[in-house]
Amino acid sequence: MDTNYTVLARKYRSQDFKSLIGQDVLVKTLTTAIETSRIAHAYIFTGIRGTGKTSTARIFAKALNCLSSDRATATPCGTCENCRAIAAGQHIDVMEIDAASHTGVDNMRDILDAAQYRPTNGRYKVYIIDEVHMLSTSAFNALLKTLEEPPAHVIFILATTEIRKVPVTILSRCQRFDLARVSIETLKKHFAWVAEQENIELTDGANDLLARAADGSVRDGLSLLDQAIAQTGGHVDEAATLDMLKRADRVVVIELMKAILSGDVSAALDKVDSIYNNGADLSMLLTDMMEWTHWATRMHPALHAGNASSAPYTVDQREQIANINSRISVNTLSRIWQVMVAAVPEMQAAGNQKQCFDMLIIRCMHIADMPSIPELLKQQESENRARSVKSILADRMSSSPAEEPAVKTLSITNAAELGSALQATKEILLYSYFSSNIEVAELTESTIKYFDRKGDGDFAHKLSAWLQEKTGKAWTLTRLTETTNAQTMSEQKQQELEADPLVASAMSLFEDAEIVGVK
């Protein structure tokens, strides 16, 4: 039995900067720094799993300690004693530390104490601390001073997938590099090359599925390829890969979306039953449906979103999506997307995923039929107009031809009635002036003779306009030039109040008491 098999992810791990795929910016920066002798004392690499953080750290350690040159070189030979020892993880001056299992401050102190000694076989002591975000707060604090001013022969390389958990005090002491997700096309080229090296038949369809399932991670993709080779025995095709990934063919997904958007509940649920009985993972099917909805939205002619050549569909499949888009709106696709996104945690928490998925399909079909907000507003506006027309017609039909009742008019025969009418109609300013300053000498049916103590020239105009409006006839107001010694309404009220026995009794209790106002 052969026990020396090495999985593809380890066998084809990058050994130099040229073979480090998908990280061109990082490679250019580090090689230039080495060639110009601008090597920093601390680096931090961050990115998702499988993008080359640890591989880059090892390659950099080789570049610093390669014996093929009398100085650091951007092209380590890979064959000298130092390069081979670093690649095997056995170099005495290059220490890889798993922060997940060395989280304490004591572990960090041991490392820092050893860092004071010069390297034994290489030019630099290189400390590669993987998953550095797992260190405790005390361990981070112990690392701070040495990380800021390490000995000249020490290089720290930190790697993490959770950069947000690393203290800012650590980040500020390092040169940071963000390793990008490897593109699908780059992964496909790499997987095709690996398959060629292994004498494996890898179809384009299977390669595309593996590259997309890798989600930007080289290691994940190679692990899936390794699994596919073990399953098929060396001929990796699309059908076998779909079966391994428990995913439905894109043709099946398109047919399912057609059924959902057509409104045929029975056909849609029958397709779900068929897919489920064939062994597909419903969570992966939901992911594929979300992918379809995303690309259908981007390809919708109403958006003018530009070229969608990167969409993972054949020419025929794109034509089918275009035909579907001609019958549905962007709003419909957007609502379906929202339902699917909300269903992701539901699927994870559901005790029976099949039942949850069936309910998801039904929700998608019903929400697709719902009118959009602009359509609802137009419908409401039309209903309001129709209701208004019906109301007007009903009022006209029910109204009698009888004459409208005449407007009630006031009857004023004396000054007191005039004052009361002004108060009743809330003519406060006019009433206040009238009651305080006007001596009414004569008031008949449509004539008033008065003396104005303050001489407001606009009073007669205002009062006559009010009288004509309220009584329905024109009044003649004559202003006298001399006082008639008559009392104003306020004076009359005060006199009546002073004559009241109760008020007189109250005023007798206070010396020099007087009435200053009547309210």
C-alpha positions in Angstrom: 0.0 0.0 0.0 1.4 3.4 -1.0 1.4 5.7 2.0 3.4 8.5 0.4 0.6 10.1 -1.6 0.6 13.9 -1.3 -2.6 15.7 -1.9 -2.7 18.2 -4.8 -3.0 21.2 -2.5 0.4 20.4 -0.9 2.1 18.9 -4.0 1.4 22.0 -6.1 2.0 24.6 -3.4 3.8 27.6 -4.9 7.6 27.4 -4.3 8.7 30.8 -5.8 7.2 34.1 -6.8 6.7 33.1 -10.4 4.4 30.2 -9.4 2.3 32.3 -7.0 -0.9 32.7 -8.9 -3.4 35.5 -8.7 -1.4 37.9 -6.6 0.5 40.0 -9.1 0.6 43.2 -7.0 1.9 41.4 -4.0 4.6 39.7 -6.0 5.7 42.9 -7.7 6.0 44.8 -4.4 8.0 42.1 -2.6 10.4 41.4 -5.5 11.0 45.1 -5.9 11.6 45.5 -2.2 14.1 42.6 -2.3 16.0 43.9 -5.4 16.3 47.4 -3.9 17.2 46.2 -0.4 14.1 47.9 1.1 13.1 45.0 3.3 10.8 45.9 6.1 11.1 44.2 9.5 7.4 43.2 9.8 4.7 42.2 7.2 1.1 41.1 7.6 -0.7 39.1 5.0 -4.5 39.0 5.0 -7.1 37.3 2.8 -9.5 34.4 2.6 -8.3 30.8 3.1 -6.3 29.3 0.3 -5.0 32.5 -1.4 -1.3 32.0 -0.6 -0.6 33.8 2.7 1.6 31.0 4.2 3.1 30.1 0.8 4.1 33.7 0.3 5.7 33.8 3.7 7.7 30.7 2.9 8.8 32.0 -0.5 9.8 35.3 1.1 11.8 33.4 3.8 13.6 31.5 0.9 14.4 34.8 -0.9 16.0 36.2 2.3 18.1 33.1 3.1 18.8 31.5 -0.3 22.5 30.5 -0.6 22.6 30.9 -4.4 23.4 34.6 -3.9 25.5 36.6 -1.4 22.4 38.7 -0.6 18.7 38.4 -0.6 17.3 37.5 -4.0 13.9 37.7 -5.6 14.5 34.4 -7.4 15.5 31.8 -4.8 17.0 28.7 -6.3 14.9 26.2 -4.5 17.7 23.6 -4.5 20.2 24.9 -1.9 20.2 23.6 1.7 18.3 26.6 3.1 15.6 26.5 0.3 15.0 22.8 0.7 14.8 23.1 4.5 12.4 26.0 4.4 10.2 24.2 1.9 10.1 21.2 4.2 9.5 23.3 7.3 12.7 22.2 8.9 14.9 25.3 8.8 16.2 26.2 12.2 16.0 30.0 11.5 12.6 30.0 9.9 9.9 29.2 12.5 6.3 28.8 11.7 4.1 29.3 14.7 0.4 28.4 14.9 -1.1 31.3 16.9 -4.2 29.2 17.5 -2.2 26.7 19.7 0.3 29.3 21.1 -2.1 32.0 22.3 -0.6 32.8 25.6 1.8 35.5 26.7 4.4 32.9 27.9 4.5 31.4 24.4 5.2 34.8 23.0 7.9 35.5 25.6 9.8 32.3 24.6 9.7 33.4 20.9 10.9 36.9 21.7 13.7 35.7 23.9 15.0 33.4 21.1 14.7 36.3 18.6 17.6 38.1 20.4 20.1 35.5 19.1 21.6 35.7 15.7 20.6 33.2 13.0 22.5 29.9 12.8 22.4 29.0 9.1 20.7 31.9 7.3 21.0 35.6 7.0 17.7 36.3 8.8 15.6 34.8 11.5 12.1 34.7 10.1 9.1 34.2 12.4 5.9 33.2 10.5 2.9 33.6 12.9 -0.1 32.0 11.2 -3.7 33.0 12.2 -2.2 35.8 14.3 -5.7 37.1 15.3 -6.0 34.1 17.7 -3.3 35.6 20.0 -4.5 36.8 23.4 -4.5 40.5 24.3 -1.5 39.9 26.6 0.4 38.1 23.9 -0.2 41.0 21.5 1.0 43.5 24.1 4.2 41.4 24.7 4.8 41.4 20.9 4.4 45.2 20.5 7.9 46.5 21.4 9.9 43.8 19.6 7.6 44.1 16.6 8.3 47.9 16.4 12.1 47.6 16.9 13.3 44.1 16.3 17.0 43.1 16.0 18.3 43.7 12.5 18.4 40.0 11.7 14.8 39.3 12.6 11.8 39.5 10.2 8.2 39.0 11.4 5.6 37.7 8.9 2.0 37.6 10.3 -0.8 35.9 8.5 -4.6 36.1 9.2 -8.0 35.6 7.8 -9.6 38.0 10.3 -7.7 41.3 9.9 -10.4 43.1 11.9 -9.5 41.1 15.0 -5.8 42.3 14.9 -5.2 45.3 17.2 -4.4 48.6 15.4 -1.2 48.9 17.4 0.0 45.7 15.6 -1.2 46.8 12.2 0.6 50.1 12.4 3.9 48.4 12.9 3.6 46.1 9.8 3.4 46.5 6.1 0.0 45.2 5.2 -0.8 43.2 2.1 -4.4 42.1 1.2 -4.3 39.0 -0.9 -7.2 39.0 -3.4 -9.5 36.2 -4.3 -8.1 34.3 -7.3 -10.2 34.9 -10.4 -12.2 32.1 -11.9 -10.2 32.2 -15.2 -6.9 32.0 -13.3 -8.2 29.1 -11.3 -9.3 27.3 -14.4 -5.9 27.7 -16.1 -4.2 26.4 -12.9 -6.5 23.4 -12.6 -6.1 22.5 -16.2 -2.3 22.7 -15.8 -2.4 20.5 -12.7 -4.7 18.0 -14.5 -2.2 17.9 -17.3 0.7 17.2 -14.9 -1.3 14.4 -13.3 -2.4 12.9 -16.6 -6.0 13.5 -15.7 -8.9 14.2 -18.2 -10.6 17.4 -17.0 -13.5 18.7 -19.2 -14.1 22.4 -19.5 -17.5 22.1 -17.9 -16.1 20.3 -14.9 -13.2 22.8 -14.6 -15.6 25.7 -14.7 -17.7 24.1 -11.9 -14.7 23.4 -9.7 -13.3 27.0 -10.2 -16.6 28.5 -9.3 -17.1 26.2 -6.3 -13.6 27.2 -5.0 -14.8 30.7 -4.5 -11.4 32.3 -5.1 -9.4 29.8 -3.0 -6.7 27.8 -4.7 -6.5 25.3 -1.9 -10.3 24.7 -1.9 -10.3 24.2 -5.6 -7.4 21.7 -5.6 -9.0 19.8 -2.8 -12.2 19.5 -4.8 -10.2 18.5 -7.9 -8.5 15.8 -5.8 -11.8 14.6 -4.6 -13.2 14.5 -8.1 -10.2 12.5 -9.4 -10.7 10.0 -6.6 -14.4 9.7 -7.4 -14.1 9.3 -11.1 -10.7 7.4 -11.3 -9.1 10.0 -13.6 -11.9 11.2 -16.0 -13.5 14.3 -14.4 -16.5 15.4 -16.4 -19.3 17.8 -15.7 -21.9 15.2 -14.7 -19.6 13.6 -12.2 -18.6 17.0 -10.8 -22.2 18.1 -10.4 -23.0 14.8 -8.6 -20.0 15.3 -6.3 -20.9 18.9 -5.5 -24.6 18.0 -5.2 -25.5 20.8 -7.6 -28.1 20.9 -10.3 -27.1 21.5 -13.9 -27.6 25.1 -15.0 -30.1 23.9 -17.6 -32.2 22.4 -14.8 -31.9 25.7 -12.8 -33.0 27.7 -15.8 -36.0 25.4 -16.4 -36.9 25.7 -12.7 -36.8 29.5 -12.9 -38.9 29.5 -16.1 -41.6 27.5 -14.2 -41.5 29.9 -11.2 -41.9 32.9 -13.4 -44.6 31.3 -15.5 -46.8 31.0 -12.4 -47.3 27.2 -12.8 -47.1 26.1 -9.2 -47.6 22.4 -10.0 -44.8 22.3 -12.6 -42.4 24.2 -10.3 -42.9 21.9 -7.4 -42.7 18.8 -9.6 -39.3 20.1 -10.8 -38.1 20.6 -7.2 -39.2 17.1 -6.3 -37.3 15.7 -9.3 -34.1 17.6 -8.5 -34.4 16.6 -4.8 -34.9 12.9 -5.6 -31.8 13.0 -7.8 -29.7 13.8 -4.8 -29.2 17.6 -5.3 -28.4 19.7 -2.2 -31.2 22.1 -1.8 -28.9 24.7 -0.2 -26.7 24.6 -3.2 -29.8 24.7 -5.5 -30.8 27.9 -3.7 -27.3 29.3 -4.3 -27.6 28.5 -8.0 -31.0 30.1 -8.2 -29.6 33.3 -6.6 -26.8 33.2 -9.1 -29.3 32.9 -11.9 -31.4 35.8 -10.5 -28.3 38.0 -10.1 -27.1 37.4 -13.7 -30.7 37.7 -15.1 -30.9 41.1 -13.4 -27.6 42.3 -14.7 -28.5 41.2 -18.2 -31.9 42.8 -18.1 -32.3 45.3 -21.0 -33.9 47.9 -18.7 -30.7 48.4 -16.7 -28.2 48.8 -19.6 -25.6 47.3 -17.3 -23.2 46.7 -20.1 -21.4 43.5 -21.2 -22.2 40.3 -19.1 -19.7 38.1 -20.9 -18.4 36.8 -17.6 -21.8 35.2 -16.8 -21.4 31.4 -16.4 -23.8 30.5 -19.1 -23.6 29.3 -22.7 -24.8 31.3 -25.7 -28.0 29.3 -25.8 -28.6 29.7 -22.1 -28.1 33.5 -22.4 -30.7 33.6 -25.1 -33.2 31.8 -22.9 -32.5 34.3 -20.1 -33.0 37.1 -22.6 -36.4 35.6 -23.6 -37.4 35.4 -19.9 -36.3 39.0 -19.3 -38.5 40.2 -22.2 -41.5 39.1 -20.2 -40.6 40.2 -16.7 -39.5 43.4 -15.0 -36.4 44.3 -12.9 -38.8 44.9 -10.0 -40.0 41.2 -10.2 -36.4 39.9 -10.2 -35.5 42.2 -7.3 -38.4 41.0 -5.2 -37.5 37.3 -5.9 -33.9 38.1 -4.9 -35.0 39.5 -1.6 -37.1 36.4 -0.9 -34.2 34.2 -1.7 -31.8 36.1 0.5 -34.2 35.9 3.4 -34.6 32.2 2.9 -30.8 31.4 3.4 -30.9 31.5 7.2 -34.3 29.8 7.1 -32.8 26.9 5.2 -29.9 26.6 7.6 -32.3 26.6 10.6 -35.0 24.4 9.1 -35.5 20.9 10.5 -36.9 19.8 7.1 -35.1 21.6 4.2 -37.5 20.2 1.6 -40.5 21.7 3.2 -38.7 25.0 3.7 -37.7 25.0 0.0 -41.2 24.2 -1.2 -42.5 27.2 0.7 -39.7 29.3 -0.7 -40.8 28.4 -4.3 -44.5 29.3 -3.5 -43.4 32.6 -2.0 -41.3 33.4 -5.1 -44.2 32.7 -7.4 -46.7 34.8 -5.5 -44.4 37.7 -5.0 -43.6 37.7 -8.7 -47.3 38.3 -9.4 -47.5 41.3 -7.1 -47.7 44.8 -8.8 -44.8 47.2 -8.3 -45.1 50.3 -6.1 -45.6 52.6 -9.2 -48.3 50.3 -10.5 -50.0 50.3 -7.1 -49.9 54.1 -6.9 -51.4 54.4 -10.4 -54.1 51.9 -9.5 -54.9 53.8 -6.3 -55.0 57.1 -8.2 -57.4 55.6 -10.8 -59.7 54.3 -8.0 -59.7 57.6 -6.3 -60.7 59.4 -9.6 -63.5 56.9 -10.3 -64.8 57.2 -6.7 -64.8 61.0 -7.1 -66.7 60.9 -10.3 -69.3 58.5 -8.8 -69.7 60.7 -5.8 -70.3 63.8 -8.0 -72.8 62.0 -10.1 -74.6 60.7 -7.1 -74.8 64.2 -5.5 -76.2 65.7 -8.7 -78.8 63.0 -9.1 -80.0 63.2 -5.5 -80.0 67.0 -5.2 -83.4 68.8 -5.6 -84.0 71.7 -7.9 -85.3 73.8 -4.9 -83.7 77.1 -4.3 -80.8 77.3 -1.8 -81.8 78.7 1.5 -81.2 82.4 1.9 -78.3 83.5 4.0 -79.4 84.7 7.5 -78.9 88.4 8.1 -78.4 90.3 11.3 -80.8 92.8 12.7 -79.2 95.7 14.6 -81.3 98.4 16.3 -79.1 99.8 19.0 -75.4 100.1 20.1 -75.6 97.2 22.4 -76.8 94.9 19.6 -74.0 96.2 17.4 -71.4 95.4 20.1 -72.8 91.9 20.7 -72.8 91.2 16.9 -69.2 92.2 16.6 -68.3 89.9 19.5 -70.3 87.0 18.1 -68.6 87.3 14.7 -65.1 87.4 16.3 -64.3 90.9 15.0 -62.2 91.5 18.1 -60.2 94.5 16.9 -63.3 96.3 15.6 -65.2 95.5 18.7 -62.4 96.7 21.0 -62.1 100.0 19.2 -65.9 100.5 19.1 -66.5 99.7 22.7 -63.6 101.9 24.0 -63.6 105.0 21.8 -67.0 105.4 20.0 -69.9 107.6 21.5 -73.0 106.5 19.6 -75.3 109.6 19.3 -77.9 108.0 17.1 -78.5 104.5 15.6 -81.5 103.9 13.4 -82.3 101.1 10.9 -79.4 102.0 8.5 -77.8 105.1 9.9 -75.2 105.7 12.6 -74.1 109.1 14.0 -71.1 108.9 16.3 -68.2 110.7 17.8 -64.7 109.1 17.6 -62.6 110.0 20.6 -59.3 109.0 18.8 -60.3 109.9 15.3 -59.4 106.7 13.4 -60.3 107.6 9.8 -60.5 104.0 8.7 -63.0 102.9 11.4 -66.1 104.1 9.4 -65.0 102.2 6.3 -64.3 98.9 8.2 -67.6 99.1 10.1 -69.8 100.0 7.1 -68.3 97.1 5.1 -68.9 94.7 8.0 -72.5 96.0 8.4 -73.3 95.6 4.7 -71.9 92.0 4.7 -73.9 91.0 7.8 -77.1 92.8 7.4 -77.3 92.7 3.6 -77.9 96.5 3.2 -75.8 99.7 2.9 -75.4 101.8 6.0 -74.7 105.5 6.3 -72.1 106.4 9.0 -71.8 110.1 10.0 -68.9 111.2 12.1 -69.6 114.1 14.5 -67.0 116.7 15.1 -67.9 117.4 18.7 -68.5 115.0 21.6 -72.1 114.3 22.7 -70.9 113.5 26.2 -72.4 110.0 25.7 -70.8 107.0 27.3 -68.9 104.3 25.4 -70.0 100.7 25.8 -67.0 100.1 28.2 -68.0 103.0 30.3 -71.6 101.9 30.5 -70.5 98.4 31.6 -68.2 99.9 34.3 -71.0 102.1 35.6 -73.3 99.2 35.8 -70.6 97.2 37.6 -70.0 100.0 40.2 -73.7 100.2 40.9 -73.8 96.5 41.8 -74.1 96.3 45.6 -71.7 93.3 45.8 -69.0 95.2 43.9 -69.6 98.3 45.9 -69.2 96.4 49.2 -66.0 94.8 48.0 -64.5 98.2 47.0 -65.4 99.7 50.4 -63.0 97.2 52.0 -60.0 98.8 50.4 -59.0 102.5 50.5 -58.8 104.3 47.1 -59.9 101.1 45.3 -61.0 101.5 41.7 -62.1 99.4 38.8 -59.3 99.4 36.1 -60.9 97.0 33.7 -63.9 95.0 32.8 -63.4 91.5 31.2 
